[in-house]
Amino acid sequence: MLTTLRNHSNKQPSNDNNQNSNKDIAVPNTFVVYRPGLIKDLKVQNRYILMGIKLVLEKITSGDLGLIRELLVRVQRMIMSQFMKEQNLLYLYVKTATKNNPAKQSLIKTVKREMSCVDSTLFMFFNTYLNTRLTHKHLPAMRRELYVIGKTLLWSFGRKEKELYSMYTAPQLA
């Protein structure tokens, strides 16, 4: 599992643009694109992030501070990559695609606000533990915080997959 996590945290997003069905589609009269593989990439990344958190929780028990730090850096990278994809591709697209649907616009705004709170918590967690010389004294608090973060991310990913990812559909081109 550690090797899988290492490989995934260094992996670039899939870009299978060699096949016509996987090419980005420009939304007419906007600077927004639809990326066919985005939702699949986000779902896979959600699973790897949760796997990474689980692995950190397991390694906290062993007390290997160097490995814990390495795993935290990898999980942080995956979360940052996920955050950037969602901000620059998902939210922008669904907001544009639903511009004439006030109910969906309201839902997007609500979900984005909720996710902003989750993101702030994550950034504070990583700032605390990656900018501190870790000692074994930090591990009990880190375990508690990371457990709550894992549960919150599980909820967050489920909410996004149910509410937002379903809005991410190919544009209707004339």
C-alpha atoms as an extended CHARMM CRD file, in Angstrom:
* protein
*
       174  EXT
         1         1  MET       CA              0.0000000000        0.0000000000        0.0000000000  PROA      1               0.0000000000
         2         2  LEU       CA              2.8840000000        2.3870000000        0.7230000000  PROA      2               0.0000000000
         3         3  THR       CA              4.3690000000        1.8340000000       -2.7520000000  PROA      3               0.0000000000
         4         4  THR       CA              0.9580000000        2.4220000000       -4.3470000000  PROA      4               0.0000000000
         5         5  LEU       CA              0.5590000000        5.6440000000       -2.3940000000  PROA      5               0.0000000000
         6         6  ARG       CA              4.0680000000        6.7930000000       -3.3270000000  PROA      6               0.0000000000
         7         7  ASN       CA              3.4190000000        6.0920000000       -6.9940000000  PROA      7               0.0000000000
         8         8  HSD       CA              0.0370000000        7.7960000000       -6.9940000000  PROA      8               0.0000000000
         9         9  SER       CA              1.1740000000       10.9380000000       -5.1690000000  PROA      9               0.0000000000
        10        10  ASN       CA              3.8440000000       11.4720000000       -7.8520000000  PROA      10              0.0000000000
        11        11  LYS       CA              1.5370000000       10.5990000000      -10.7470000000  PROA      11              0.0000000000
        12        12  GLN       CA              0.2930000000       13.2600000000      -13.0920000000  PROA      12              0.0000000000
        13        13  PRO       CA             -3.4130000000       13.3250000000      -13.9490000000  PROA      13              0.0000000000
        14        14  SER       CA             -4.4100000000       11.0110000000      -16.7520000000  PROA      14              0.0000000000
        15        15  ASN       CA             -4.3740000000       12.7340000000      -20.0730000000  PROA      15              0.0000000000
        16        16  ASP       CA             -5.6090000000       10.2930000000      -22.6400000000  PROA      16              0.0000000000
        17        17  ASN       CA             -6.0640000000       12.9220000000      -25.3130000000  PROA      17              0.0000000000
        18        18  ASN       CA             -4.8990000000       10.5470000000      -28.0370000000  PROA      18              0.0000000000
        19        19  GLN       CA             -8.4310000000        9.2450000000      -28.4040000000  PROA      19              0.0000000000
        20        20  ASN       CA            -11.0640000000       11.6030000000      -29.8070000000  PROA      20              0.0000000000
        21        21  SER       CA            -13.5930000000       10.6820000000      -27.1080000000  PROA      21              0.0000000000
        22        22  ASN       CA            -11.1860000000       11.8210000000      -24.3830000000  PROA      22              0.0000000000
        23        23  LYS       CA            -10.2500000000       15.2410000000      -25.7240000000  PROA      23              0.0000000000
        24        24  ASP       CA            -11.1730000000       18.3200000000      -23.7640000000  PROA      24              0.0000000000
        25        25  ILE       CA            -14.2680000000       20.0160000000      -25.1140000000  PROA      25              0.0000000000
        26        26  ALA       CA            -14.4180000000       23.8100000000      -25.1160000000  PROA      26              0.0000000000
        27        27  VAL       CA            -17.7160000000       25.2260000000      -23.9210000000  PROA      27              0.0000000000
        28        28  PRO       CA            -18.8700000000       27.6890000000      -26.5980000000  PROA      28              0.0000000000
        29        29  ASN       CA            -18.5270000000       31.3950000000      -25.7690000000  PROA      29              0.0000000000
        30        30  THR       CA            -16.5130000000       30.7040000000      -22.5810000000  PROA      30              0.0000000000
        31        31  PHE       CA            -12.9750000000       29.9120000000      -21.5020000000  PROA      31              0.0000000000
        32        32  VAL       CA            -14.2660000000       26.7760000000      -19.7670000000  PROA      32              0.0000000000
        33        33  VAL       CA            -13.4690000000       23.2250000000      -20.8720000000  PROA      33              0.0000000000
        34        34  TYR       CA            -15.0880000000       19.8970000000      -20.2220000000  PROA      34              0.0000000000
        35        35  ARG       CA            -12.5330000000       17.1760000000      -19.4810000000  PROA      35              0.0000000000
        36        36  PRO       CA            -14.0830000000       13.7060000000      -20.0130000000  PROA      36              0.0000000000
        37        37  GLY       CA            -11.7860000000       11.8860000000      -17.5690000000  PROA      37              0.0000000000
        38        38  LEU       CA            -12.0340000000       14.4220000000      -14.7440000000  PROA      38              0.0000000000
        39        39  ILE       CA            -14.6930000000       12.7240000000      -12.6160000000  PROA      39              0.0000000000
        40        40  LYS       CA            -12.9700000000        9.3480000000      -12.8820000000  PROA      40              0.0000000000
        41        41  ASP       CA             -9.6580000000       10.9900000000      -11.8510000000  PROA      41              0.0000000000
        42        42  LEU       CA            -11.2930000000       12.7680000000       -8.9060000000  PROA      42              0.0000000000
        43        43  LYS       CA            -12.9630000000        9.5820000000       -7.6550000000  PROA      43              0.0000000000
        44        44  VAL       CA             -9.7080000000        7.6370000000       -7.8820000000  PROA      44              0.0000000000
        45        45  GLN       CA             -7.8710000000       10.4230000000       -6.1150000000  PROA      45              0.0000000000
        46        46  ASN       CA            -10.5360000000       10.4820000000       -3.3780000000  PROA      46              0.0000000000
        47        47  ARG       CA             -9.8270000000        6.8120000000       -2.6910000000  PROA      47              0.0000000000
        48        48  TYR       CA             -6.0490000000        7.3340000000       -2.6430000000  PROA      48              0.0000000000
        49        49  ILE       CA             -6.3800000000       10.2430000000       -0.2220000000  PROA      49              0.0000000000
        50        50  LEU       CA             -8.4720000000        8.1190000000        2.1440000000  PROA      50              0.0000000000
        51        51  MET       CA             -6.0010000000        5.2410000000        1.7420000000  PROA      51              0.0000000000
        52        52  GLY       CA             -3.1630000000        7.6290000000        2.5820000000  PROA      52              0.0000000000
        53        53  ILE       CA             -4.8920000000        8.8630000000        5.7160000000  PROA      53              0.0000000000
        54        54  LYS       CA             -5.5520000000        5.2860000000        6.7950000000  PROA      54              0.0000000000
        55        55  LEU       CA             -1.8990000000        4.4420000000        6.2330000000  PROA      55              0.0000000000
        56        56  VAL       CA             -0.7360000000        7.4490000000        8.2900000000  PROA      56              0.0000000000
        57        57  LEU       CA             -3.0560000000        6.3740000000       11.1090000000  PROA      57              0.0000000000
        58        58  GLU       CA             -1.5450000000        2.8820000000       10.9720000000  PROA      58              0.0000000000
        59        59  LYS       CA              2.0160000000        4.2490000000       10.9900000000  PROA      59              0.0000000000
        60        60  ILE       CA              1.2910000000        6.5180000000       13.9610000000  PROA      60              0.0000000000
        61        61  THR       CA              0.9380000000        3.3160000000       15.9720000000  PROA      61              0.0000000000
        62        62  SER       CA              4.4380000000        2.2140000000       14.9310000000  PROA      62              0.0000000000
        63        63  GLY       CA              5.8560000000        5.6290000000       15.8600000000  PROA      63              0.0000000000
        64        64  ASP       CA              8.1190000000        5.9050000000       12.7740000000  PROA      64              0.0000000000
        65        65  LEU       CA              8.2910000000        9.7170000000       12.6720000000  PROA      65              0.0000000000
        66        66  GLY       CA             10.2020000000        9.8740000000        9.3640000000  PROA      66              0.0000000000
        67        67  LEU       CA              7.7000000000        7.6600000000        7.5550000000  PROA      67              0.0000000000
        68        68  ILE       CA              4.7560000000        9.5030000000        9.1040000000  PROA      68              0.0000000000
        69        69  ARG       CA              6.1690000000       12.8080000000        7.8530000000  PROA      69              0.0000000000
        70        70  GLU       CA              6.7780000000       11.3670000000        4.3610000000  PROA      70              0.0000000000
        71        71  LEU       CA              3.2210000000       10.0570000000        4.2010000000  PROA      71              0.0000000000
        72        72  LEU       CA              1.7800000000       13.3630000000        5.4230000000  PROA      72              0.0000000000
        73        73  VAL       CA              3.6560000000       15.1770000000        2.6390000000  PROA      73              0.0000000000
        74        74  ARG       CA              2.2940000000       12.7300000000        0.0610000000  PROA      74              0.0000000000
        75        75  VAL       CA             -1.2750000000       13.0050000000        1.3450000000  PROA      75              0.0000000000
        76        76  GLN       CA             -0.9640000000       16.7920000000        1.3770000000  PROA      76              0.0000000000
        77        77  ARG       CA              0.2160000000       16.7570000000       -2.2610000000  PROA      77              0.0000000000
        78        78  MET       CA             -2.7310000000       14.6080000000       -3.2980000000  PROA      78              0.0000000000
        79        79  ILE       CA             -5.1690000000       16.8660000000       -1.4440000000  PROA      79              0.0000000000
        80        80  MET       CA             -3.6420000000       19.9830000000       -3.0200000000  PROA      80              0.0000000000
        81        81  SER       CA             -3.8530000000       18.3910000000       -6.4720000000  PROA      81              0.0000000000
        82        82  GLN       CA             -7.4790000000       17.4780000000       -5.7990000000  PROA      82              0.0000000000
        83        83  PHE       CA             -8.2280000000       20.9980000000       -4.5510000000  PROA      83              0.0000000000
        84        84  MET       CA             -6.7150000000       22.5830000000       -7.6750000000  PROA      84              0.0000000000
        85        85  LYS       CA             -8.6050000000       20.2650000000      -10.0500000000  PROA      85              0.0000000000
        86        86  GLU       CA            -11.8650000000       20.9860000000       -8.2880000000  PROA      86              0.0000000000
        87        87  GLN       CA            -11.3200000000       24.7470000000       -8.1960000000  PROA      87              0.0000000000
        88        88  ASN       CA            -10.0250000000       25.1250000000      -11.7440000000  PROA      88              0.0000000000
        89        89  LEU       CA            -12.0420000000       22.4770000000      -13.5380000000  PROA      89              0.0000000000
        90        90  LEU       CA            -15.0160000000       21.1000000000      -11.6170000000  PROA      90              0.0000000000
        91        91  TYR       CA            -16.4970000000       24.1570000000       -9.8950000000  PROA      91              0.0000000000
        92        92  LEU       CA            -15.8540000000       26.4620000000      -12.8230000000  PROA      92              0.0000000000
        93        93  TYR       CA            -17.4890000000       24.0500000000      -15.2640000000  PROA      93              0.0000000000
        94        94  VAL       CA            -20.5770000000       23.1510000000      -13.2010000000  PROA      94              0.0000000000
        95        95  LYS       CA            -21.1500000000       26.7910000000      -12.3220000000  PROA      95              0.0000000000
        96        96  THR       CA            -21.0160000000       27.7280000000      -16.0150000000  PROA      96              0.0000000000
        97        97  ALA       CA            -23.0850000000       24.7180000000      -17.1190000000  PROA      97              0.0000000000
        98        98  THR       CA            -25.8500000000       25.4710000000      -14.5990000000  PROA      98              0.0000000000
        99        99  LYS       CA            -25.9030000000       29.2590000000      -14.9430000000  PROA      99              0.0000000000
       100       100  ASN       CA            -29.5990000000       29.2230000000      -15.8810000000  PROA      100             0.0000000000
       101       101  ASN       CA            -30.6230000000       26.9610000000      -13.0010000000  PROA      101             0.0000000000
       102       102  PRO       CA            -30.8810000000       28.9260000000       -9.7290000000  PROA      102             0.0000000000
       103       103  ALA       CA            -31.5060000000       25.7960000000       -7.6290000000  PROA      103             0.0000000000
       104       104  LYS       CA            -28.3110000000       24.1210000000       -8.8820000000  PROA      104             0.0000000000
       105       105  GLN       CA            -26.3780000000       27.3820000000       -8.5210000000  PROA      105             0.0000000000
       106       106  SER       CA            -27.5020000000       27.5820000000       -4.9030000000  PROA      106             0.0000000000
       107       107  LEU       CA            -26.5070000000       23.9670000000       -4.2690000000  PROA      107             0.0000000000
       108       108  ILE       CA            -23.0680000000       24.5380000000       -5.8340000000  PROA      108             0.0000000000
       109       109  LYS       CA            -22.5640000000       27.6040000000       -3.6470000000  PROA      109             0.0000000000
       110       110  THR       CA            -23.5810000000       25.6930000000       -0.5060000000  PROA      110             0.0000000000
       111       111  VAL       CA            -21.3420000000       22.7080000000       -1.2660000000  PROA      111             0.0000000000
       112       112  LYS       CA            -18.4320000000       24.9670000000       -2.1520000000  PROA      112             0.0000000000
       113       113  ARG       CA            -18.8320000000       26.8640000000        1.1360000000  PROA      113             0.0000000000
       114       114  GLU       CA            -18.8990000000       23.5790000000        3.0860000000  PROA      114             0.0000000000
       115       115  MET       CA            -15.8180000000       22.3330000000        1.2460000000  PROA      115             0.0000000000
       116       116  SER       CA            -14.0290000000       25.5990000000        1.9530000000  PROA      116             0.0000000000
       117       117  CYS       CA            -14.4100000000       24.8980000000        5.6890000000  PROA      117             0.0000000000
       118       118  VAL       CA            -13.0480000000       21.3720000000        5.2080000000  PROA      118             0.0000000000
       119       119  ASP       CA            -10.1370000000       22.7180000000        3.1450000000  PROA      119             0.0000000000
       120       120  SER       CA             -9.2930000000       25.2880000000        5.8280000000  PROA      120             0.0000000000
       121       121  THR       CA             -9.1760000000       22.5560000000        8.4570000000  PROA      121             0.0000000000
       122       122  LEU       CA             -6.8960000000       20.4660000000        6.2570000000  PROA      122             0.0000000000
       123       123  PHE       CA             -4.5190000000       23.3400000000        5.6000000000  PROA      123             0.0000000000
       124       124  MET       CA             -4.2960000000       24.0870000000        9.3370000000  PROA      124             0.0000000000
       125       125  PHE       CA             -3.6220000000       20.4200000000       10.1120000000  PROA      125             0.0000000000
       126       126  PHE       CA             -0.8130000000       20.1430000000        7.5610000000  PROA      126             0.0000000000
       127       127  ASN       CA              0.6050000000       23.5190000000        8.5570000000  PROA      127             0.0000000000
       128       128  THR       CA              0.7240000000       22.3910000000       12.1790000000  PROA      128             0.0000000000
       129       129  TYR       CA              2.3340000000       19.0020000000       11.6650000000  PROA      129             0.0000000000
       130       130  LEU       CA              4.5780000000       19.6470000000        8.6770000000  PROA      130             0.0000000000
       131       131  ASN       CA              6.0400000000       22.8600000000       10.0780000000  PROA      131             0.0000000000
       132       132  THR       CA              6.8170000000       21.3170000000       13.4390000000  PROA      132             0.0000000000
       133       133  ARG       CA              9.6210000000       19.0070000000       14.4270000000  PROA      133             0.0000000000
       134       134  LEU       CA              7.5210000000       15.9230000000       15.0650000000  PROA      134             0.0000000000
       135       135  THR       CA              8.0440000000       14.0670000000       18.3010000000  PROA      135             0.0000000000
       136       136  HSD       CA              6.2450000000       11.1180000000       19.7990000000  PROA      136             0.0000000000
       137       137  LYS       CA              4.3670000000       13.5890000000       22.0170000000  PROA      137             0.0000000000
       138       138  HSD       CA              2.5520000000       14.8830000000       18.9060000000  PROA      138             0.0000000000
       139       139  LEU       CA              1.2510000000       11.4750000000       17.8650000000  PROA      139             0.0000000000
       140       140  PRO       CA             -1.8290000000       11.1080000000       20.1270000000  PROA      140             0.0000000000
       141       141  ALA       CA             -3.2100000000       14.5210000000       19.0960000000  PROA      141             0.0000000000
       142       142  MET       CA             -2.2850000000       13.8900000000       15.4600000000  PROA      142             0.0000000000
       143       143  ARG       CA             -4.1140000000       10.5400000000       15.5520000000  PROA      143             0.0000000000
       144       144  ARG       CA             -7.2750000000       12.1340000000       16.9750000000  PROA      144             0.0000000000
       145       145  GLU       CA             -7.2210000000       14.9990000000       14.4890000000  PROA      145             0.0000000000
       146       146  LEU       CA             -6.4530000000       12.7850000000       11.5180000000  PROA      146             0.0000000000
       147       147  TYR       CA             -9.2120000000       10.3540000000       12.4640000000  PROA      147             0.0000000000
       148       148  VAL       CA            -11.7490000000       13.2040000000       12.4520000000  PROA      148             0.0000000000
       149       149  ILE       CA            -10.2950000000       14.5310000000        9.1910000000  PROA      149             0.0000000000
       150       150  GLY       CA            -10.6390000000       11.0790000000        7.6040000000  PROA      150             0.0000000000
       151       151  LYS       CA            -14.2900000000       10.8560000000        8.6450000000  PROA      151             0.0000000000
       152       152  THR       CA            -14.9110000000       14.4010000000        7.4150000000  PROA      152             0.0000000000
       153       153  LEU       CA            -13.2560000000       13.6940000000        4.0590000000  PROA      153             0.0000000000
       154       154  LEU       CA            -15.2950000000       10.5150000000        3.6640000000  PROA      154             0.0000000000
       155       155  TRP       CA            -18.4410000000       12.6250000000        4.1270000000  PROA      155             0.0000000000
       156       156  SER       CA            -17.0700000000       15.4250000000        1.9250000000  PROA      156             0.0000000000
       157       157  PHE       CA            -16.1400000000       13.1090000000       -0.9450000000  PROA      157             0.0000000000
       158       158  GLY       CA            -19.5330000000       11.4170000000       -0.7550000000  PROA      158             0.0000000000
       159       159  ARG       CA            -21.3050000000       14.7570000000       -0.8610000000  PROA      159             0.0000000000
       160       160  LYS       CA            -19.2900000000       15.9860000000       -3.8340000000  PROA      160             0.0000000000
       161       161  GLU       CA            -19.6860000000       12.7150000000       -5.7100000000  PROA      161             0.0000000000
       162       162  LYS       CA            -23.4440000000       12.7400000000       -5.1670000000  PROA      162             0.0000000000
       163       163  GLU       CA            -24.1870000000       16.4420000000       -5.6040000000  PROA      163             0.0000000000
       164       164  LEU       CA            -21.4900000000       17.9360000000       -7.8460000000  PROA      164             0.0000000000
       165       165  TYR       CA            -19.9470000000       15.1650000000       -9.8850000000  PROA      165             0.0000000000
       166       166  SER       CA            -23.3820000000       14.2880000000      -11.2980000000  PROA      166             0.0000000000
       167       167  MET       CA            -23.6530000000       17.8520000000      -12.6820000000  PROA      167             0.0000000000
       168       168  TYR       CA            -20.4170000000       17.4230000000      -14.6070000000  PROA      168             0.0000000000
       169       169  THR       CA            -21.7870000000       16.2590000000      -17.9410000000  PROA      169             0.0000000000
       170       170  ALA       CA            -20.5960000000       16.9180000000      -21.4820000000  PROA      170             0.0000000000
       171       171  PRO       CA            -21.8080000000       20.1960000000      -22.9580000000  PROA      171             0.0000000000
       172       172  GLN       CA            -24.5470000000       20.1070000000      -25.5370000000  PROA      172             0.0000000000
       173       173  LEU       CA            -22.9290000000       21.4060000000      -28.7080000000  PROA      173             0.0000000000
       174       174  ALA       CA            -25.0860000000       22.7140000000      -31.5290000000  PROA      174             0.0000000000
